[in-house]
Amino acid sequence: MCSEPEAGWQRPAAVSRLVAEALADPETTWTMGGFGALARFGRRRDPSVAAPADGRPGHVTAFGGIALEPAASIPVAYETAFNGGWSHAVALCLPGARCPRAGAGPIRAAGCDHGALRAQNLGDKWFDLGLDLPQGRLLLRSADPDTLAHLAVLAGRTVADTIKAVRGLMTAADVVVTTPLGRIEVFGGAPASSDGPRAFLDPKILGLGRTHAATAPIPSGLVPVAQFTPPHPCRDGAGRPRPFDPGAHATFQAVLSRWGDPELVRLKARLLAGDTVAPLAANRATRAVSRLVQVQIAAAANQDSAKSSTDTPR
C-alpha cells in the first residue's frame, strides 16, 4: 500500500532542519548500515559531546560518534505495531540507483581512514569486511599493531567463515559504518550499553538479502541508509516501560504527518476518527494500521485511568 515517494518530500532545507532537531535531542538514537550489519549511536548516558573533527553536523562522545550530510535523503517516518506495543522511527532513504552494491567479498585492507570523526584517528588503518550492503561499508579501524596483525590474518577470508574472530575484533577495534549520508563510529572498548554506541553483525540476517525489515513500510525504490528513533511515549532510552507521555507521542505524530507515507497517514486519521476498514478492503497495510491505532488508544487510556485513580481524593 505504500505510496511512491512524492517529489515534494525531497526538500533539502526541510530535511536538514528535521535532522538538526533530531541531533539536538540527546534521547534520540541513530543507526546506519544494512539489515544484519549496522552501527548505532546514542548519547543519552554521555554528556560530554564534541563536534566531528572537520565540523560536519554530528556528535562525538567518549564511546562513539556520528556525522551526517542528510540534505539529499528522503525521510520516511513510520510506526510498527507489535504484540502489546509499537515502535516508531524515521528512515533517511536514497533511491536504489544511488546505492550501488559492491557485492560480497573477502576481508581486505582498505588503506587509511582520512575522514575519521576524531583527529586522533585520522590516518589510522582499516579493513573492509567485504559485506554485501547497498547502504555502504562496515570497516574495522585501529592504530594498535596487535589488532592490525589479527585483522591481517583474516584478510582474504570471509566474515561468514571467521565470524567468531571478527566479533572478537569488533570489541577491540573501532567499528566504522560509512554511507553516502555520513558515518557512525563505535570506538574500541565502548561498553555494550543498550542505549549507547554499539555495532551489530549477523551473517544469517545478512544472508536474507533484504535492505530493511519486512514490517517497515519503506516505499518501493527507496533504500533506508540511516535511521533515527525519537523518544518513545511508552519506553525510555534503554527500552524500559514508562508511563505514557502524551508530549512525546504528539511530537512524533507531527513528524509522521509531515514525513510519513501519505496514504497510511490518511488511513490512520480516518481510523482515529471512528472509521472502520471494510472487510473486502482489508490487507496487510490496513490491518497493521488498525492494530497500531488500537494499541495507541489503549496506551493513552491506561495512562488516563492511572492518572484518574491517583487524582481521586481518598
TORKOL-4160 file (C-alpha; in steps of 0.2 Angstrom, whole numbers, padded with zeros to 4 digits, m for minus):
314
<pt num="1" X="0000" Y="0000" Z="0000"/>
<pt num="2" X="0015" Y="0012" Z="0002"/>
<pt num="3" X="0014" Y="0026" Z="m0010"/>
<pt num="4" X="0029" Y="0031" Z="m0021"/>
<pt num="5" X="0039" Y="0045" Z="m0014"/>
<pt num="6" X="0032" Y="0062" Z="m0019"/>
<pt num="7" X="0043" Y="0075" Z="m0027"/>
<pt num="8" X="0039" Y="0087" Z="m0013"/>
<pt num="9" X="0047" Y="0076" Z="0000"/>
<pt num="10" X="0065" Y="0079" Z="m0006"/>
<pt num="11" X="0067" Y="0097" Z="0001"/>
<pt num="12" X="0085" Y="0099" Z="0007"/>
<pt num="13" X="0082" Y="0113" Z="0019"/>
<pt num="14" X="0067" Y="0104" Z="0027"/>
<pt num="15" X="0077" Y="0088" Z="0028"/>
<pt num="16" X="0092" Y="0097" Z="0036"/>
<pt num="17" X="0080" Y="0105" Z="0049"/>
<pt num="18" X="0072" Y="0088" Z="0053"/>
<pt num="19" X="0089" Y="0080" Z="0056"/>
<pt num="20" X="0096" Y="0095" Z="0065"/>
<pt num="21" X="0082" Y="0094" Z="0078"/>
<pt num="22" X="0084" Y="0076" Z="0080"/>
<pt num="23" X="0103" Y="0078" Z="0083"/>
<pt num="24" X="0100" Y="0091" Z="0096"/>
<pt num="25" X="0089" Y="0079" Z="0106"/>
<pt num="26" X="0100" Y="0068" Z="0117"/>
<pt num="27" X="0086" Y="0055" Z="0119"/>
<pt num="28" X="0086" Y="0051" Z="0100"/>
<pt num="29" X="0096" Y="0036" Z="0094"/>
<pt num="30" X="0103" Y="0033" Z="0077"/>
<pt num="31" X="0108" Y="0019" Z="0066"/>
<pt num="32" X="0117" Y="0017" Z="0049"/>
<pt num="33" X="0120" Y="0002" Z="0039"/>
<pt num="34" X="0110" Y="m0013" Z="0032"/>
<pt num="35" X="0099" Y="m0027" Z="0038"/>
<pt num="36" X="0110" Y="m0038" Z="0048"/>
<pt num="37" X="0126" Y="m0026" Z="0049"/>
<pt num="38" X="0124" Y="m0009" Z="0057"/>
<pt num="39" X="0131" Y="0003" Z="0070"/>
<pt num="40" X="0121" Y="0013" Z="0082"/>
<pt num="41" X="0124" Y="0029" Z="0091"/>
<pt num="42" X="0116" Y="0036" Z="0106"/>
<pt num="43" X="0122" Y="0049" Z="0119"/>
<pt num="44" X="0109" Y="0049" Z="0132"/>
<pt num="45" X="0122" Y="0042" Z="0145"/>
<pt num="46" X="0137" Y="0053" Z="0139"/>
<pt num="47" X="0135" Y="0072" Z="0142"/>
<pt num="48" X="0152" Y="0076" Z="0136"/>
<pt num="49" X="0149" Y="0079" Z="0117"/>
<pt num="50" X="0161" Y="0087" Z="0104"/>
<pt num="51" X="0159" Y="0091" Z="0086"/>
<pt num="52" X="0167" Y="0080" Z="0072"/>
<pt num="53" X="0185" Y="0085" Z="0068"/>
<pt num="54" X="0180" Y="0094" Z="0052"/>
<pt num="55" X="0164" Y="0102" Z="0058"/>
<pt num="56" X="0152" Y="0091" Z="0049"/>
<pt num="57" X="0135" Y="0090" Z="0058"/>
<pt num="58" X="0135" Y="0077" Z="0071"/>
<pt num="59" X="0142" Y="0072" Z="0088"/>
<pt num="60" X="0157" Y="0063" Z="0096"/>
<pt num="61" X="0157" Y="0056" Z="0113"/>
<pt num="62" X="0170" Y="0045" Z="0123"/>
<pt num="63" X="0162" Y="0030" Z="0115"/>
<pt num="64" X="0157" Y="0034" Z="0098"/>
<pt num="65" X="0151" Y="0047" Z="0085"/>
<pt num="66" X="0140" Y="0051" Z="0071"/>
<pt num="67" X="0142" Y="0063" Z="0056"/>
<pt num="68" X="0128" Y="0067" Z="0044"/>
<pt num="69" X="0126" Y="0076" Z="0027"/>
<pt num="70" X="0107" Y="0072" Z="0025"/>
<pt num="71" X="0101" Y="0085" Z="0013"/>
<pt num="72" X="0099" Y="0073" Z="m0002"/>
<pt num="73" X="0090" Y="0060" Z="0008"/>
<pt num="74" X="0071" Y="0056" Z="0008"/>
<pt num="75" X="0064" Y="0054" Z="0026"/>
<pt num="76" X="0051" Y="0041" Z="0028"/>
<pt num="77" X="0043" Y="0041" Z="0046"/>
<pt num="78" X="0033" Y="0026" Z="0051"/>
<pt num="79" X="0026" Y="0016" Z="0065"/>
<pt num="80" X="0025" Y="m0003" Z="0068"/>
<pt num="81" X="0013" Y="m0011" Z="0080"/>
<pt num="82" X="0018" Y="m0027" Z="0089"/>
<pt num="83" X="0010" Y="m0038" Z="0102"/>
<pt num="84" X="0007" Y="m0026" Z="0117"/>
<pt num="85" X="0015" Y="m0010" Z="0109"/>
<pt num="86" X="0023" Y="m0001" Z="0095"/>
<pt num="87" X="0039" Y="0006" Z="0088"/>
<pt num="88" X="0042" Y="0022" Z="0078"/>
<pt num="89" X="0057" Y="0028" Z="0068"/>
<pt num="90" X="0062" Y="0040" Z="0053"/>
<pt num="91" X="0072" Y="0032" Z="0039"/>
<pt num="92" X="0083" Y="0043" Z="0029"/>
<pt num="93" X="0082" Y="0035" Z="0012"/>
<pt num="94" X="0090" Y="0036" Z="m0005"/>
<pt num="95" X="0084" Y="0029" Z="m0022"/>
<pt num="96" X="0091" Y="0012" Z="m0025"/>
<pt num="97" X="0101" Y="0018" Z="m0040"/>
<pt num="98" X="0111" Y="0029" Z="m0028"/>
<pt num="99" X="0116" Y="0014" Z="m0018"/>
<pt num="100" X="0126" Y="0003" Z="m0029"/>
<pt num="101" X="0131" Y="m0014" Z="m0021"/>
<pt num="102" X="0149" Y="m0018" Z="m0021"/>
<pt num="103" X="0144" Y="m0036" Z="m0019"/>
<pt num="104" X="0151" Y="m0048" Z="m0006"/>
<pt num="105" X="0170" Y="m0051" Z="m0005"/>
<pt num="106" X="0184" Y="m0056" Z="0007"/>
<pt num="107" X="0190" Y="m0046" Z="0022"/>
<pt num="108" X="0203" Y="m0034" Z="0015"/>
<pt num="109" X="0215" Y="m0020" Z="0019"/>
<pt num="110" X="0207" Y="m0003" Z="0014"/>
<pt num="111" X="0221" Y="0009" Z="0017"/>
<pt num="112" X="0219" Y="0023" Z="0029"/>
<pt num="113" X="0204" Y="0032" Z="0036"/>
<pt num="114" X="0205" Y="0051" Z="0031"/>
<pt num="115" X="0188" Y="0055" Z="0036"/>
<pt num="116" X="0188" Y="0050" Z="0055"/>
<pt num="117" X="0177" Y="0059" Z="0067"/>
<pt num="118" X="0192" Y="0062" Z="0079"/>
<pt num="119" X="0208" Y="0070" Z="0074"/>
<pt num="120" X="0217" Y="0056" Z="0083"/>
<pt num="121" X="0211" Y="0043" Z="0072"/>
<pt num="122" X="0215" Y="0052" Z="0055"/>
<pt num="123" X="0226" Y="0041" Z="0045"/>
<pt num="124" X="0223" Y="0025" Z="0056"/>
<pt num="125" X="0222" Y="0009" Z="0045"/>
<pt num="126" X="0206" Y="0000" Z="0042"/>
<pt num="127" X="0200" Y="m0016" Z="0035"/>
<pt num="128" X="0184" Y="m0018" Z="0025"/>
<pt num="129" X="0174" Y="m0033" Z="0030"/>
<pt num="130" X="0168" Y="m0036" Z="0012"/>
<pt num="131" X="0149" Y="m0036" Z="0016"/>
<pt num="132" X="0136" Y="m0035" Z="0003"/>
<pt num="133" X="0127" Y="m0019" Z="0009"/>
<pt num="134" X="0118" Y="m0007" Z="m0003"/>
<pt num="135" X="0119" Y="0006" Z="0011"/>
<pt num="136" X="0138" Y="0007" Z="0012"/>
<pt num="137" X="0153" Y="m0002" Z="0021"/>
<pt num="138" X="0157" Y="m0009" Z="0038"/>
<pt num="139" X="0175" Y="m0007" Z="0042"/>
<pt num="140" X="0187" Y="m0011" Z="0057"/>
<pt num="141" X="0199" Y="0003" Z="0061"/>
<pt num="142" X="0214" Y="0003" Z="0073"/>
<pt num="143" X="0231" Y="0010" Z="0077"/>
<pt num="144" X="0236" Y="m0005" Z="0088"/>
<pt num="145" X="0249" Y="m0016" Z="0080"/>
<pt num="146" X="0242" Y="m0032" Z="0088"/>
<pt num="147" X="0224" Y="m0028" Z="0082"/>
<pt num="148" X="0230" Y="m0024" Z="0065"/>
<pt num="149" X="0240" Y="m0040" Z="0064"/>
<pt num="150" X="0225" Y="m0050" Z="0069"/>
<pt num="151" X="0215" Y="m0042" Z="0055"/>
<pt num="152" X="0229" Y="m0045" Z="0043"/>
<pt num="153" X="0227" Y="m0064" Z="0047"/>
<pt num="154" X="0209" Y="m0063" Z="0042"/>
<pt num="155" X="0212" Y="m0054" Z="0025"/>
<pt num="156" X="0207" Y="m0065" Z="0011"/>
<pt num="157" X="0194" Y="m0074" Z="0021"/>
<pt num="158" X="0175" Y="m0070" Z="0023"/>
<pt num="159" X="0166" Y="m0064" Z="0038"/>
<pt num="160" X="0155" Y="m0080" Z="0037"/>
<pt num="161" X="0170" Y="m0091" Z="0039"/>
<pt num="162" X="0178" Y="m0080" Z="0053"/>
<pt num="163" X="0163" Y="m0073" Z="0062"/>
<pt num="164" X="0169" Y="m0078" Z="0080"/>
<pt num="165" X="0186" Y="m0069" Z="0077"/>
<pt num="166" X="0178" Y="m0054" Z="0068"/>
<pt num="167" X="0166" Y="m0052" Z="0083"/>
<pt num="168" X="0181" Y="m0053" Z="0095"/>
<pt num="169" X="0190" Y="m0039" Z="0085"/>
<pt num="170" X="0174" Y="m0028" Z="0084"/>
<pt num="171" X="0176" Y="m0025" Z="0103"/>
<pt num="172" X="0195" Y="m0021" Z="0102"/>
<pt num="173" X="0195" Y="m0011" Z="0085"/>
<pt num="174" X="0184" Y="0004" Z="0081"/>
<pt num="175" X="0169" Y="m0001" Z="0070"/>
<pt num="176" X="0165" Y="0011" Z="0057"/>
<pt num="177" X="0150" Y="0011" Z="0045"/>
<pt num="178" X="0152" Y="0023" Z="0031"/>
<pt num="179" X="0137" Y="0028" Z="0019"/>
<pt num="180" X="0133" Y="0041" Z="0006"/>
<pt num="181" X="0124" Y="0051" Z="0020"/>
<pt num="182" X="0138" Y="0050" Z="0033"/>
<pt num="183" X="0145" Y="0038" Z="0046"/>
<pt num="184" X="0144" Y="0031" Z="0063"/>
<pt num="185" X="0159" Y="0026" Z="0073"/>
<pt num="186" X="0159" Y="0014" Z="0088"/>
<pt num="187" X="0176" Y="0016" Z="0097"/>
<pt num="188" X="0185" Y="0001" Z="0103"/>
<pt num="189" X="0182" Y="m0003" Z="0121"/>
<pt num="190" X="0165" Y="0005" Z="0121"/>
<pt num="191" X="0153" Y="m0003" Z="0134"/>
<pt num="192" X="0139" Y="m0014" Z="0127"/>
<pt num="193" X="0126" Y="m0002" Z="0133"/>
<pt num="194" X="0108" Y="m0004" Z="0127"/>
<pt num="195" X="0107" Y="0015" Z="0123"/>
<pt num="196" X="0125" Y="0019" Z="0119"/>
<pt num="197" X="0136" Y="0017" Z="0103"/>
<pt num="198" X="0137" Y="m0001" Z="0098"/>
<pt num="199" X="0138" Y="m0012" Z="0082"/>
<pt num="200" X="0128" Y="m0027" Z="0076"/>
<pt num="201" X="0133" Y="m0040" Z="0064"/>
<pt num="202" X="0124" Y="m0056" Z="0060"/>
<pt num="203" X="0128" Y="m0066" Z="0044"/>
<pt num="204" X="0112" Y="m0076" Z="0044"/>
<pt num="205" X="0102" Y="m0060" Z="0043"/>
<pt num="206" X="0113" Y="m0053" Z="0030"/>
<pt num="207" X="0110" Y="m0068" Z="0020"/>
<pt num="208" X="0092" Y="m0064" Z="0018"/>
<pt num="209" X="0097" Y="m0050" Z="0006"/>
<pt num="210" X="0085" Y="m0038" Z="0012"/>
<pt num="211" X="0088" Y="m0019" Z="0014"/>
<pt num="212" X="0076" Y="m0017" Z="0029"/>
<pt num="213" X="0064" Y="m0027" Z="0040"/>
<pt num="214" X="0048" Y="m0033" Z="0031"/>
<pt num="215" X="0037" Y="m0023" Z="0044"/>
<pt num="216" X="0045" Y="m0006" Z="0039"/>
<pt num="217" X="0034" Y="0002" Z="0026"/>
<pt num="218" X="0048" Y="0009" Z="0015"/>
<pt num="219" X="0041" Y="0015" Z="m0002"/>
<pt num="220" X="0046" Y="0004" Z="m0017"/>
<pt num="221" X="0063" Y="0010" Z="m0025"/>
<pt num="222" X="0070" Y="0018" Z="m0009"/>
<pt num="223" X="0084" Y="0011" Z="0002"/>
<pt num="224" X="0085" Y="0016" Z="0021"/>
<pt num="225" X="0103" Y="0021" Z="0023"/>
<pt num="226" X="0102" Y="0029" Z="0040"/>
<pt num="227" X="0088" Y="0030" Z="0053"/>
<pt num="228" X="0084" Y="0039" Z="0069"/>
<pt num="229" X="0072" Y="0034" Z="0083"/>
<pt num="230" X="0065" Y="0049" Z="0093"/>
<pt num="231" X="0059" Y="0047" Z="0112"/>
<pt num="232" X="0045" Y="0034" Z="0113"/>
<pt num="233" X="0029" Y="0038" Z="0123"/>
<pt num="234" X="0030" Y="0022" Z="0132"/>
<pt num="235" X="0048" Y="0017" Z="0134"/>
<pt num="236" X="0064" Y="0025" Z="0140"/>
<pt num="237" X="0080" Y="0026" Z="0130"/>
<pt num="238" X="0085" Y="0009" Z="0137"/>
<pt num="239" X="0068" Y="0001" Z="0131"/>
<pt num="240" X="0061" Y="0000" Z="0149"/>
<pt num="241" X="0042" Y="0003" Z="0151"/>
<pt num="242" X="0037" Y="0020" Z="0157"/>
<pt num="243" X="0020" Y="0029" Z="0159"/>
<pt num="244" X="0013" Y="0035" Z="0143"/>
<pt num="245" X="0020" Y="0053" Z="0138"/>
<pt num="246" X="0007" Y="0062" Z="0128"/>
<pt num="247" X="0020" Y="0076" Z="0123"/>
<pt num="248" X="0032" Y="0063" Z="0116"/>
<pt num="249" X="0018" Y="0055" Z="0106"/>
<pt num="250" X="0011" Y="0072" Z="0099"/>
<pt num="251" X="0029" Y="0076" Z="0094"/>
<pt num="252" X="0031" Y="0061" Z="0084"/>
<pt num="253" X="0013" Y="0062" Z="0076"/>
<pt num="254" X="0018" Y="0079" Z="0069"/>
<pt num="255" X="0034" Y="0071" Z="0061"/>
<pt num="256" X="0023" Y="0056" Z="0055"/>
<pt num="257" X="0011" Y="0068" Z="0047"/>
<pt num="258" X="0024" Y="0078" Z="0038"/>
<pt num="259" X="0036" Y="0063" Z="0033"/>
<pt num="260" X="0025" Y="0048" Z="0034"/>
<pt num="261" X="0018" Y="0038" Z="0019"/>
<pt num="262" X="0003" Y="0050" Z="0014"/>
<pt num="263" X="m0009" Y="0035" Z="0011"/>
<pt num="264" X="m0005" Y="0027" Z="0028"/>
<pt num="265" X="m0006" Y="0044" Z="0037"/>
<pt num="266" X="m0024" Y="0047" Z="0030"/>
<pt num="267" X="m0029" Y="0030" Z="0034"/>
<pt num="268" X="m0024" Y="0032" Z="0052"/>
<pt num="269" X="m0033" Y="0048" Z="0054"/>
<pt num="270" X="m0049" Y="0040" Z="0047"/>
<pt num="271" X="m0047" Y="0026" Z="0060"/>
<pt num="272" X="m0044" Y="0038" Z="0074"/>
<pt num="273" X="m0060" Y="0047" Z="0069"/>
<pt num="274" X="m0070" Y="0032" Z="0071"/>
<pt num="275" X="m0070" Y="0025" Z="0053"/>
<pt num="276" X="m0068" Y="0006" Z="0050"/>
<pt num="277" X="m0060" Y="m0004" Z="0036"/>
<pt num="278" X="m0072" Y="m0014" Z="0026"/>
<pt num="279" X="m0068" Y="m0032" Z="0026"/>
<pt num="280" X="m0065" Y="m0033" Z="0007"/>
<pt num="281" X="m0053" Y="m0018" Z="0008"/>
<pt num="282" X="m0043" Y="m0026" Z="0022"/>
<pt num="283" X="m0025" Y="m0030" Z="0018"/>
<pt num="284" X="m0008" Y="m0031" Z="0027"/>
<pt num="285" X="m0006" Y="m0012" Z="0027"/>
<pt num="286" X="m0023" Y="m0008" Z="0033"/>
<pt num="287" X="m0023" Y="m0022" Z="0047"/>
<pt num="288" X="m0006" Y="m0015" Z="0053"/>
<pt num="289" X="m0013" Y="0002" Z="0054"/>
<pt num="290" X="m0028" Y="m0004" Z="0063"/>
<pt num="291" X="m0018" Y="m0013" Z="0076"/>
<pt num="292" X="m0007" Y="0002" Z="0078"/>
<pt num="293" X="m0022" Y="0013" Z="0082"/>
<pt num="294" X="m0029" Y="0001" Z="0094"/>
<pt num="295" X="m0013" Y="m0001" Z="0105"/>
<pt num="296" X="m0010" Y="0018" Z="0105"/>
<pt num="297" X="m0028" Y="0021" Z="0110"/>
<pt num="298" X="m0026" Y="0008" Z="0124"/>
<pt num="299" X="m0009" Y="0016" Z="0130"/>
<pt num="300" X="m0017" Y="0033" Z="0132"/>
<pt num="301" X="m0032" Y="0026" Z="0140"/>
<pt num="302" X="m0022" Y="0016" Z="0153"/>
<pt num="303" X="m0012" Y="0032" Z="0157"/>
<pt num="304" X="m0028" Y="0042" Z="0159"/>
<pt num="305" X="m0036" Y="0029" Z="0170"/>
<pt num="306" X="m0020" Y="0028" Z="0181"/>
<pt num="307" X="m0020" Y="0047" Z="0182"/>
<pt num="308" X="m0038" Y="0047" Z="0187"/>
<pt num="309" X="m0036" Y="0035" Z="0201"/>
<pt num="310" X="m0021" Y="0045" Z="0208"/>
<pt num="311" X="m0031" Y="0061" Z="0207"/>
<pt num="312" X="m0046" Y="0054" Z="0216"/>
<pt num="313" X="m0047" Y="0060" Z="0234"/>
<pt num="314" X="m0046" Y="0047" Z="0247"/>
